[in-house]
């Protein structure tokens, strides 16, 4: 049975169940208790608490219990439950982009989707483990009026479970699993909520996750096989306190530590040593072990003061993150002279022989990249609670961050055959590229949101505005003796005003409709303007390097969406349909200069992303529930660009047209006090384009990723706070391909694919009281 047939079969079974059943539980609710099936889901996505079913925006919420039940530990795990969400995976340079509704970055350094931990902005690279959360909120479409820069495609908010002074709570879990063809997975988690009297509490949690590798490396020289090189070890720990000295004041403070230590990325290669390499071969051939360490601290201090007319909130955050990567990029030198027009110094195969046997290959050093980030944010806002139909949200935001970076790719010793004057450089130069860098961001913004309710609160009109000023000085200083310059000394500045407007109406107590407009932007940054080595490339493109601006301009977006939601009175059924059109311009795209192999960012072209999202949830009984979600996104260039490639009509990068998620949950009596637990989910992701073709040509077939379907299931027993389940992930054992690139093998037929994990079978036990 093909993947598409499996997906259609599963969808048919689920939708048949939906048709026979009637009601469905509301969004983010787990298998509900008999007295809780119709409880209201409340979210704070718009910076005030409001029922999810009447938010005049597209917000999806995933409850903390659902995250734990399905062992969703990271954003990569969670993607399969969220239509219109995809991720461009980490590559050999450690890059990862989150894509919502087809707003897909193809150049620049700033994201198009931002991440918040409660009210604190955090870098997307932190990616804490999803344990002890109240819920995750996914806001789709531009959120610039309330969240500012880079919330152009949307926003992820991790809402932590709060310390609870009402009682002691303890829980923990442990799991072990076997990966087909790989090493074992194992992990555990624990939580303690400790009251400190009736007004305060402390909450402590820790989660450890070791995922064994499943990709082997063949040493290029000796042929020795090193097994399971892509292991990853993660730890997240959190301590939080809450103190309510009076009915009017609440103070919360928390510290979160997140660590990730990993070997090679989940990549498989094709190169001259692995000529038959493919996504399914699960092999690499690299010269030395790769390693990545990523450690971060997040501090949060939040206070809420009720002044009668409303609530004043202060949210102060500080993030400290250090990342170090040691990666294999030796093969970037293994380039074809026919493409370059000349032999790379010291690696002319007619002089030195094949790349592996070339004596200069042993002199190459690893690619080293180190970054250190310090980020401070402060938000102060007032949310009214007036007795008349008009309500006001008013606030200010300040951001200051500093990133220090170091990068080096070169040689351990001078290359004897390096020709003096080939690039006008030093014959004893040791560096192909390398720099020390410092980048700062300072942003100040004010925002306001005014809403008016009418027709006995059935209707609402809302308008929002954000005024911002952002400065981003970026300076890179080349190390002595480099061949390819990365020097930058430029300040990108963005200032302006963003608007939003929405109207909504409850047609009946269970039928709600809305329409919304929102603006957003993705900041420009100082860009690398390659040195004289790339003059020939610029000449062929008709570009005078002296006229190039030192920074890219900001992307600007306008989003239009409308939706309708229906639910049953008892909360057992809900469905929603949302349609959207997003127009954006001045897209930042990366241009790879054809002979000097440098990457150059440009503002090029316009694009339109349009589509819809359909979600339905129902519970035929109190023991059984189904969820079905379908997303369709058509995100394409409106015009081509002669410099960056891509023709009008080409699909934007890493955007699947169709995404489907189907979930089933069952818990019912088995024997005595024990219940039977059965959970399953299926996700389908359509094919994706990973690069544009040359002007006038479509993308290369090898750059288009195939669609994939993942099937996961659990079966076990539970009673009171205990649960033991057997689980299987990727039961069909079809290796999903998340990305592809030629970063490591530029100028050759080499290619790297980023892939998902094979079939994983294991057991998990949870207990709590």
N, C-alpha and C positions, 0 to 999 in steps of 0.2 A: 504494500500500500504506500503511495507516495505521500510526501509531506502535506501537499495540498489536500489530498483525499482524507488524510488523518484529521487535518484541521476542519474540513467540511463535515466529516462524520461527527466529530466531537461537538461542533457547533450545532448540528442538527439534533443530536441527543439533548443538549442543554436547552436549546430553544423549544424543543418539544415539551420538555419539562416545564419551561416557563409558560408555555401556552396552556398546559393542563392545570397549572397551579394557580394562579391568581397572584396573591400579594407577595411583595418582595421587601426585604429589609432596607432601611434607609442607608445612605452612603456612609462608609467607614464603620458600620456596625458589624460585630462578629455574630456568631450563632447566639441569638439573644435568649436571655432567660424569659420565662413565661410572662413575667410582669414588666419586662423592659423592651418588648419587641417594637413598641411605637415611640420609644424615647427620642428626643430631638437631638440632632448633632449640631453642636455649636462650634464655629470656627472664628479665628481672629485675623483672617487673611487681610482684611481691610482696616486693620489696626483698631478695631472695636469688636466686641463679641456680638455675633449675630447668627441666626439659624442658617445652616448651609443651604437649605432648600429655597431661601429667599435672597441669597446674595446675587446682586446684579453683575456677576462676572463668572467666568469659568474657573471653578475651583474644585479639585478632586482631593479628597481626604482619605488616607489609609490609616486605620486605627493601629495603635501599638500592639494590641493582641493579635491582629492579623499578621503584623510583621514578625512577631515571635512564633506564632503557629507555623508559619511557612519558612522560618529561619532565614528571613531576608536581612542580611547583615550589612549590605552596602547598597549604594545607588545602582551599581551594575545589576544586583539581584532584583531590585525593586522595579527596574524598567519594564519587566514583563507584565506588570499589572497596570501600566499607565499608557493609554492610547496617545499617539502623537508625540511621545517622548522617545528619543533615541540618543545614543552616545557615540561620538567619534572616539575610538579607543586610544589608549596610550600607545605611543610608537617608540621607536628607538631613542627619540629625544624627550620622551616623557610627557608629551602633550596629550590633552584630553579635552574635548569640547562637548558640552551638553546642548542638545538641540531640541527645542520645543516648537511645534507648529511650523516646522520648515525654516525657521530663522536660523540659518546655518553659517557660522563663520568659516571662511575659506582663506583668510589671511589676517594679519594683525596679531596682537597679543592679548587683547581684552575679550572676555567671554560675552555671549549674548544671553545667558541665563545666570542668575546669581543665586547664592545659597545663604540662608539665614539660620542660625541656631537661636530659637526664640526671637528676640529683637536685635540680635547681634549679627552683623555682616561677617561672614567667614569666607576664605578662599575656597573655590571649588575643589582644589587639590587636597584639602584636609580630609574630606570624606570619612567622618567618624562612623563607627559601627552603630547600626540601628537597633539599639537595645535600651530598654527602659525609657521609651518615648510614649507620650500620650497619643501622638498622631504625627503624620507627615502631611503637610498641605502643599499641593502643587497648583500654582496659579499660572494659567495659560494665557499667552498673549502679553503685549507690553504692559508693564506695571510702573512706568516711569514717574507718574505723578506722586506715588507714595514711596517708591523704593529707588528711584533715580537711575544713575548710570548703569549700563549693561543689563538692566532688567528688560531688555528689548524683546526677547522671546518669551520670557516668563520668569518664574521664581520658585525655588524650593524652600520650604520652611520646616525645620525639624523642631517640634514642640516637645520639650522635655517634660517628663512626669514630675510633678512638684512634690516637695517634702510635705508630708501629711501628719499633723499633730494629733489626729484622732485615734491612732493606734499603731502598734508594732506590726511590721510586715517583713517577711523574709521569704525569698525564693531563690532557686538556683536551677541550673540545667547542665547537662553534659552530653556530648555526642561523639561518635566515632563513625567513620565511613571509609569505604574503599573506592578508589577511582580506577576505572578500567585502564590498564596499561600504565598506571602511575602509582604514586605514593599515597599513604593514608592521609585522611583529613581527621582532625580531632579538635575539640574545643570545649569551652565551658563558660558559664556566666553566673553571676551572683548579684543579689540586691538585698540591701537592708534599709528599711525606713524606720527611724528611731524617733519617737516623740520626745521633746524636751519640755515637758509641761503642756499646758493647754494652748499656748500661744506660739510655740516654735517646734521645729523638727529638723532633723538632718537626714539626708538620703544619700547612700553610697552605693555605687554599682561598678562592676568591672566585667569585662567580656574579653575572652582570649579566643583567637581563631587561627588555627594552623591549617593551611590548605597545601597539600603536597603537590609537587610538580608532576607533569605528565608529558613533558617534551624532553627528548634526549639530544645531546650535542656530540657530534663527531669531530674529534680534533683534526684540523686541516693537515697537520704534518704527520702525526703518529698514527692517526686513524682510531685512536682510543675512544671508546664510547663513555660519555659521562651522562648518567641517567637522571631524569626528573629535575632539570636545572631551573625550572620556573616556579619553585616553591615560594610561598609568601606567608609571613607570620605577622598577625595584627593584634594589637591590644588597645582597648579604650577603657579608661577609668574616669569616674566622675564623682565629685563630692559637691553636694548642694545643701544650702540651709535656707530656711524661710522663717521669718519672725513677723508676727502680727501684733504689735503692742497695743493697738486699738482697732475699733471697727473701721476707722478711716485710713489706716496706714498699713501697708504691707511692704516688707523689704525681703528681697531674695538675692542670694549670692551663690555663685557656682564656679568651679574650676574643672575643666575637662582636659585630660591628657590623651593624645592619640598618637600611636606609633605604628608604622608599617615598615617591615624589613623584608625585602624580596630579592630573589635571584633574577634570572632573565624574565623579560616580559613573556606573555602567552603568545609567542611568535613562532612561526615555522617558515623555513626558507627554501628558495631555489637559487642556486648559484653554480659556479663552475665545478664545485666539489659535490653538489647535490643537484645534478642536472634534471632529475626527475622529481624534484621537490614540489610539493603541493600542499594545500591546506590540510589534507588528511594524513600527510606523512608524519607530522609531529616531530620533525627533525630540524636541527640547525647545525651549522658547521662554522664555529667561531673560535678565535684563537685563545681566549682566556675567559674565565668566569665573569659574569656580569653581576652587579649588585646595586641595589637602590635602598637608601634609608630615608625615611620621611617621619619627622617627629614634630609635634605641634602641641602648644598649650593654648587654651581658650578660657579667658576670664570674663565673667559676666556679673554686673551689679545692677539690679533693677529695683526701682521703688515706685509704688502706686499710692497716690494720696487722693482721697475722696474729699472734695471741698464743697460738696452739696450740689453745686451747679454742674458738676462733672468731675472727671478724674484727670489729675496731672501724672504723667508717667515720665520717668527718667531712666534711660537704658544706656549703660556705659560698658563698652567692651574693649578687650585687648587681646590680640592674637600674636603669638610668636611661633614661627615655623622655620625649620631648617631641613633642607633636602640636599642629599648628595647622591650623585649618579656616577657610576663607572661602567661605561658601555663599550661594546665592540663596534668600532666603525672603521677598522682597517680596510675593509673592502671598498670604501669610498675612493681609495686610490686605484682600484682595479678597473680603470676606465678604458674605453676603447679609443685609441688614437684617431680612428676614422671619425669619431664623433667630435672630439676636441679639436682635431686639426693638427695636433702635435702630441708627443708622448709626455705624460706627466713626469716631472723630474725624478730620475732614479727608478722609474718603473716602465721603461720602454721594453716591451717583451722581446724585441729583436736584439736588444743589448743585454738584458739581464735574465731573459727566460720567463717562464710562467710566474704568475704572481706568488703562488705558494712557495716556489723554489727560489724566488728572488732573494738574494742575501739582504737587501734593504728592507724586506718585509719584517724581518726580526727586529729592526730598529724602530718600528712604529710603536707609539704609545697608545694607551686607551684614551677614549674620549672622557674627560672629567668635567662634570658640571656641578657647581655648588651654588645654592641660593639661600639667603637668610632674610626672612620677612618679619617686620614689626609693624603692626597695624592697630591704631586707636580709633574708635568710633564713639560718638556721643549723639544721642537723640533725646530731645525734650518735646513733649507734645501734650496738648489738652484735648480731651474728648468730652463733649458736653453731654449732660443728661437733663435737658430742660423739659418742662411740662407742656410745651407747645410743639407744633409739628416740625419746626426747623431745628436741625442739629448741626453742630460745627466740630470739625476736627482741624486743629491748627498746630503746627510744629516746626522744628528746626533740626537740621542734621549736619554733623561735622565729621569729616574723615581725614586722617593723616596716616600715610603708610610710607615705609622706606624698605626697599629691596636691594640688598647687596648681592652681587653675583660674580662668579668666576667661571671661566670656560677655557678649556685647553684641548687641542687636538694636534698632535705633531709627532716628533721623532725623539727617541731616546739619545740619539747621537747624530752628528752630521752625516748626510748621505754622500758617499764618495763621488757618485756620478752626477751630483747636482751641478748643473751648468751655471757658472757665474754669469750673471746678467740676464738670465732667461726671463726673469720678471723684474729686473732692476733691483734685485735683493742681494742679501749677504750670502755668499756661498756656504757659510757655516750656519745658516738659519736652521732652527730646530722646530719651528712652528708652521703648521699649515694655517691654523687659525687659533686665536686665543685672546682673551680680554679680561679686564676687571671692569665691573659695571656698577652703577648706582642709579636707582630709579625712585622718584618720589611721586606721590599723588596727594594732593590736597584739594578737598572739595567742601564747599559750604552751600547749604540749600535751605530754602524755606518752602513749606507745603501747606495747603489748605484744602479742605473738602467740606462742601456744604450740601446737606440733603434736606429735602422737603417732602413730607408725607401728606397725602390727601386721600379723600374718599374713605374716611374711617381707617386710615393706615393701609388700605389695600394698594394704593399707588405710591410711587416714590420717584422723584427726580433728583439726580445727584450730579454735581460738577466738582472737578478737582483741578488744581493748578500746582505746579512746582517751578520755582525759580532757582537756578543753580549756577554756580561758578566753579570750574574745575581746572586745575593746573597740574601738568604731568611732565616735569623735567626728567629727561633720560640722558645719561652720559655713559658711553662705553669707551674705554681706553685700551687700544691694542697692546698686547705684550710685544716686547722687542723681537724683531725678525720675522713677523708673520708674513705669509704669502698672500692671504686673502684678508682684507681689512674689514672690520666690523665697527669701526669708530662711529660714534654718534655723540652729538652734543646739541640737543634740541629740546624745546619745550612745547608740548601740545597743549592748547588751551581750548576749552569748550565752555560756553556760557549760553544761557537761553531760558526758554520757558516751555514747559510741557503741560498739556491739557488732557483732561478726560471728561466724559459726560455719559450719563446713562439714564435710562428710564425703565421702570418695571411696573408690573401690575399683577395682582392676584385676581385672576378671572373668576376663580372659585376658591374655597379654602384649600383645595388640593391641586390646583392648576395655576402655574406661575409662568410668566413670560417676561423677557427683558431684551433690551438692545443697548449696546455700549460702543463708544468710540474711545480710543486711548492712543497717546503718542509715546514714543520711546526713542532712545538713542544708544549707540555703542561708541565709546570714546575713540578718537584717533590717538596715535602714539608716535613718538619719534622713531624714524625708520632708518635701517641700515642702507646707506648709499655706497655700493661697492666701488673699489678704487680703480686705477687704470687698467687692471687686468680684465675688466669687464667693458672697456670702452668699445671694443668691436661689437659686443652684443647690443649696447645702446645705439650704436650707429646703425645697425641692421634694423632696429625698431624705430628709427627716426627720432630718438630721444637725445637731447643735449643734457648730460648729467649736471651741468652748471645751472640749469633752470629747474631742477627737481626740488620741490619743497622738502625741508628736513623732517616733516611729519605728515602723516595721513590725516585726512579730515574725518570727522565723526560720521557714522552711518545714522540716518534718520528713518523712522518708521511711523506709519499710520495704520491703525488696526480698527476694523469694523466687525462686530460680531453680534449675533442675536441667538436667543435660545428659548426653549420651552421645557418645563419640568412638570411631571405628573406623579402623584403619589396617592396611595390609598389612605383612608382615614385611620386604619389600624396600623399603618406603617409597614405592612408586609410587602408592599409593592412600590417601586419607584422607577421612573424612567426619565431620561433627559436627552434632548437633541440640541446641539449647538452648531451653528455654521459661522465661518469666519473668512475674512479677506484681509490680508496684510500687504501693504505696499511699502517697499523700502528702497532706498537709493544711496548712491555713493558707497557701494559695497566694497569693503576692504578685501582684496584678493591678493594671494601670493603668486608672484611671477617667478618661475625658475629660469634664470638666464641660461641659454642653451649651451654655451661653450665654457663659461667660467664657473658654472654650477652654483652660483650664489642665488639666494632667495631675496626678492625685492618686492615689497608691498606697494600696491597701488589702490587708488579709489577708482573702481570701474563698474559701470553699468547699474541697472535697476532690475528689481525682481518683484514678482508677485507670488505670495503663498496663499492658497485658498483650500478650504476643505470643510470637514464636519467631524463631529464626535458624537457617537450614540452609546448610551449606557443604560442598562436595565438590570434590576435586581428584584428577586422575589424569593419568598419562603413558602413552599407548599405546605410545610408543617413547621412546628417549632424546632424540630430536630434537623431540618434540611433547608439549605439555601443555595441559590445559584446567582452568579453575577456574570454578565456578558458586556464587553466593551469593544467598540469598533471605532477606529480612527482612520480617516482618509485625508491625505495632504498632497496637494499638487503644488510644488514649489519650484518655480522655473525662472530663468533669466528672461527679462523683457527685451533685452538687447544684448548683442555680443560685444566683445571688446578685442581689438587687435593685439593688445599687449598681453593680457592675462589668459587669453583663450576663452573658449566657450561661445556658443552661438545662441541666438534668441531661441527660446524653447527648450534649452538643455536643463535637465533636472539639477537642482542644487545638491551640494555634496552631503552625503550621509543622511539623506532624507528618504525614508521608505514611504511609498505611496500608501500602503495599507498596513495597519497594525491591528491585531486582534488579541483580546485577552478573555479567557473563559475560566471561571472558578466555580468549584463546588465544595460545600462544607456540610458534613453530617456528624452529629453526635446524638446517639440514642441509646436506650437501655440495652444491656447485653446479658448480664447475669448478676444477681444480687445488687450490690451498690456500684458495680462496674458498668461503664458505658463503652460502646463501640465508637471509635473515631475514624472517619474516612474523609480525607481532603485530597483534592486534585486541582491542578490548573494546567492550562494549555495557553501558549502564546505563539503568535505567528507574526513574523516581521518580513516585509516584502524586500525585494532587491533594492540596492542602493548604489548610487554613482559616487565614486571617491575622488574623481578629478575631471576637469573639463578637457575636451579634446582641443586640438589646434583649430584656429579659425577656419571654418569651412568643413571641418571634419568632426564627426561625433567622437565621444570618448572611446578609448581602446576597450575591447571586450574584457580584457584581463582586469581592468580597473572597476568593473561592475561586480558588486558582491551578490551572490545568490541569496534567495529567500531562505528562511529557516523556520522550523517549528520546534518548540521545546515542550515536552510533556513531563510533569512532575506529579508525584502522588505520595500519600502517606496513609498508613492504616495502623491502628493501635487501640489501646484501652486507656480509660481515664476514670478517676473517681476523686472527689473532693479536689485537693490541690495537686494530685498526682497525675502524670501522663507518661506513657511509654509508647513510642511509635517507631515503626519501621518506615524508612523513607527511600524514595528513589528519585533522583534528578536526572533529566535528559534520558528518560527511559528508552527512547528510540535510538540513542547513541549516534545521532547525526551531528557531526561537529559543526557548530555555527561559525561563520566567518564574519567577524566584526569590522575588519579593516584590511587594507592592503596599501603598500607603498614601495618605493624604490630608494628610500633614504639611504640604506646601507650599500646599495649596489648601483649607484647612479652611473648611467652611461653603458650599462651592460644589460643582458637579458635577466639579470637577477631580480628577485622580488621577495618581499616579506609579507606574510599574512598574519593578522591577529585573529586568534581563534578562541572559542569557548571550551569549557571542560567536557570531557567524555562522560559516559554514564557513571553516576555515583550512587552507591547503595550504602545505607547505614542505619544506625539506631540512635534515637535520642530519648533521654529521660528528663522530665521536669518535675519539680516539687516546690510547694510553697504553702505558706499559711499567713 
